[in-house]
Amino acid sequence: MPDLSAQFEQAAKDVKSLVERPDENTLLKLYALYKQGSEGDVNGPKPGFFDFVGTAKYDAWGKLAGTSREEAMKKYVALVRKLVG
């Protein structure tokens, strides 16, 4: 069985080939788990007030603060597998 990093990278590729686009909440969860798994806790300035999408992404990622990169990677892989079916 491939190591977690390889599974994570494969999941990142698989998510781009989904037949149906996930709902907004699922997309935010995917984004946040990917960022947490690849970069760790949220960093950088929060997007401006009128950048609604950027702010939503930033906030979703921020909610995962303190989650280990390994745990985020596992959750990301599991979510992508569920979506791929």
C-alpha positions as CSV (number, residue, x, y, z in Angstrom):
1,M,0.0,0.0,0.0
2,P,1.4,3.4,-1.0
3,D,2.5,5.8,1.8
4,L,0.2,8.6,3.0
5,S,2.0,11.2,0.9
6,A,1.5,9.2,-2.3
7,Q,-2.2,8.6,-1.4
8,F,-2.6,12.3,-0.8
9,E,-1.1,13.3,-4.1
10,Q,-3.2,10.7,-5.9
11,A,-6.4,12.0,-4.2
12,A,-5.5,15.5,-5.3
13,K,-5.3,14.2,-8.9
14,D,-8.5,12.1,-8.6
15,V,-10.5,15.0,-7.3
16,K,-9.9,16.9,-10.5
17,S,-11.6,14.2,-12.5
18,L,-14.9,13.9,-10.6
19,V,-17.9,13.5,-12.8
20,E,-20.1,15.7,-10.7
21,R,-19.0,18.9,-9.0
22,P,-19.4,18.6,-5.2
23,D,-21.6,21.1,-3.3
24,E,-20.0,24.3,-1.9
25,N,-19.6,22.9,1.6
26,T,-17.8,19.8,0.3
27,L,-15.6,22.0,-1.9
28,L,-14.6,24.1,1.1
29,K,-13.9,21.0,3.1
30,L,-11.7,19.6,0.3
31,Y,-9.8,22.9,0.0
32,A,-9.3,23.2,3.8
33,L,-8.1,19.6,4.2
34,Y,-5.8,19.9,1.2
35,K,-4.2,23.2,2.5
36,Q,-3.9,21.8,6.1
37,G,-2.4,18.6,4.8
38,S,0.1,20.3,2.5
39,E,0.9,23.5,4.4
40,G,-0.2,23.1,8.0
41,D,-2.1,25.8,9.9
42,V,-3.5,28.7,8.1
43,N,-1.1,31.5,7.4
44,G,-1.0,34.9,5.7
45,P,-3.4,37.8,5.9
46,K,-7.1,37.2,5.7
47,P,-8.6,38.2,2.4
48,G,-10.5,41.5,2.1
49,F,-14.1,41.9,3.2
50,F,-15.4,41.8,-0.4
51,D,-13.5,38.7,-1.4
52,F,-16.3,36.3,-0.3
53,V,-14.8,33.2,-1.8
54,G,-11.3,33.9,-0.5
55,T,-12.7,34.6,3.0
56,A,-14.8,31.4,3.0
57,K,-11.7,29.4,2.0
58,Y,-9.5,31.1,4.6
59,D,-12.1,30.6,7.4
60,A,-12.6,26.9,6.4
61,W,-8.9,26.3,6.6
62,G,-8.6,28.3,9.8
63,K,-11.1,25.9,11.5
64,L,-8.6,23.1,11.1
65,A,-5.9,24.9,13.0
66,G,-4.1,22.5,15.3
67,T,-5.0,19.5,13.1
68,S,-1.8,17.6,12.2
69,R,-0.9,17.5,8.6
70,E,-1.0,13.7,8.7
71,E,-4.6,13.7,10.1
72,A,-5.7,16.3,7.5
73,M,-4.1,14.1,4.7
74,K,-6.0,11.0,5.9
75,K,-9.3,12.9,6.0
76,Y,-8.7,14.4,2.6
77,V,-7.9,11.0,1.1
78,A,-11.0,9.5,2.7
79,L,-13.3,12.3,1.5
80,V,-12.0,12.0,-2.1
81,R,-12.4,8.3,-2.1
82,K,-16.0,8.7,-0.9
83,L,-16.7,11.3,-3.7
84,V,-15.0,9.1,-6.4
85,G,-17.1,6.2,-5.3
